[in-house]
Amino acid sequence: MQDFKVVMVSDNTNSFGLRQMVLVARSGEVYKTCASSLNVKTVGEILIMIDGMFRGCELTEEAGLVSEKVAKETWNTVTI
């Protein structure tokens, strides 16, 4: 299990009505995933990855790494 913070949510939907979210872990791992309007999260919310999947999400894919500095800033930012 690993925690990921939502850093971006798309304004528009894909052809299936899903919104894409970009997630960053404390380790700097970045994933993109999509969710319906029922499951989409807001920037700053935390999702837990279990066995390579996020609950309520589809089309999850690895998207690289961010620097340690960026990961730290992402997790130290308080979102209301």
Wavefront OBJ file of the C-alpha trace (Angstrom):
o trace
v 0.000 0.000 0.000
v 1.189 3.462 -0.855
v -0.414 6.900 -0.417
v -0.712 9.237 -3.390
v -1.826 12.877 -3.339
v -4.024 14.249 -6.118
v -2.188 17.165 -7.753
v -4.341 17.696 -10.848
v -7.861 16.855 -12.055
v -8.891 17.427 -15.655
v -11.648 19.935 -16.392
v -13.038 17.888 -19.252
v -13.975 14.217 -19.581
v -12.851 11.541 -22.001
v -15.245 9.705 -24.336
v -16.324 7.455 -21.433
v -17.172 10.403 -19.155
v -14.105 9.933 -16.950
v -11.885 12.691 -15.559
v -8.133 12.153 -15.412
v -6.223 12.716 -12.177
v -2.469 13.006 -11.670
v -1.184 11.570 -8.380
v 2.196 11.933 -6.635
v 3.601 9.671 -3.897
v 6.014 10.791 -1.185
v 8.670 8.759 -3.008
v 8.165 10.857 -6.157
v 6.311 8.207 -8.169
v 3.659 9.679 -10.461
v 0.559 7.923 -11.737
v -2.321 8.981 -13.959
v -5.739 7.460 -13.419
v -9.325 8.196 -14.400
v -12.564 8.230 -12.432
v -16.251 8.873 -12.999
v -18.010 11.854 -11.453
v -18.994 9.580 -8.548
v -15.377 8.695 -7.710
v -13.301 11.652 -8.894
v -11.291 13.338 -6.135
v -10.280 16.945 -5.623
v -6.748 18.329 -5.563
v -5.122 17.550 -2.223
v -7.092 14.385 -1.468
v -5.215 11.161 -0.758
v -5.711 7.901 -2.645
v -4.227 4.581 -1.551
v -2.732 2.270 -4.154
v -3.316 -1.403 -3.386
v -1.912 -4.033 -5.744
v -1.316 -1.441 -8.471
v -4.874 -0.083 -8.393
v -6.788 2.814 -6.874
v -10.311 2.053 -5.654
v -12.984 3.456 -7.984
v -10.466 4.339 -10.711
v -9.752 3.057 -14.209
v -7.016 3.328 -16.836
v -4.261 3.652 -14.221
v -0.784 4.069 -15.650
v 2.651 4.941 -14.364
v 3.761 8.410 -15.449
v 7.355 8.640 -14.220
v 9.015 10.362 -11.291
v 9.249 13.870 -9.924
v 12.283 15.155 -8.060
v 12.587 14.689 -4.306
v 12.107 18.450 -3.913
v 8.848 18.460 -5.881
v 7.531 15.414 -4.001
v 8.360 17.033 -0.664
v 6.688 20.323 -1.654
v 3.624 18.432 -2.868
v 3.218 16.626 0.438
v 4.016 19.675 2.594
v 1.342 21.773 0.877
v -1.861 22.091 2.851
v -4.957 22.050 0.651
v -8.352 23.217 1.868
l 1 2 3 4 5 6 7 8 9 10 11 12 13 14 15 16 17 18 19 20 21 22 23 24 25 26 27 28 29 30 31 32 33 34 35 36 37 38 39 40 41 42 43 44 45 46 47 48 49 50 51 52 53 54 55 56 57 58 59 60 61 62 63 64 65 66 67 68 69 70 71 72 73 74 75 76 77 78 79 80
